[in-house]
């Protein structure tokens, strides 16, 4: 209830990339056969990333064609809350397959850049990092120390099981009492901020 009324229910101090005005954005597409796709956006508006601006838009396909307007609204909301536009925009995009990276680079990321370029106080000052998050992976990991065990929450695998010379990793983010936890696969498509894998 506190969060719904605009309060701050929790806080994380010293976030790794928030030393400058930073907006962290989550994008996800909901798809259901026989109905329109829905793109959801949630963007942080403060330095501790615990107050948010959100938008929902109907879409025709899995790739959004309305990101420019959604991001423009988010940037103005950030400016209202902080009297400054974000200098760093970190985007986590979920809801599309690994095979659509090229389409995202060609269609979605230019819309975000267009929203930045359209605002006087952001053009040439604001940079983005765009990360594709795939939660529908078949890959599983176990820890082999004596008997097989599930990896601890927070386990990151960024070598041996990922492509060489690529900016990607797997993250096991939750514990699992029964069965094996499903990791998420993160692929960094754009990193203009140069914040590095550990911060992402």
Secondary structure, 3 states (H helix, E strand, C coil): CCCCCCCCCCCCCCCCCCCCCEEEEEEEEECCCCCCEEEEEEEECCCCCCCEEEEEEEECCCCCCCHHHHHHHHHHHHHHHHCCCCCEEEEEEECCCHHHHHHHHHHHHHHHHHHHHCCCCCCCCCEEEEEEEECCCCCCCEEECCCEEECCCCEEECCCCCCCCCCEEEEECCCCCCCCCCCEEEEEEEECCCCHHHHC
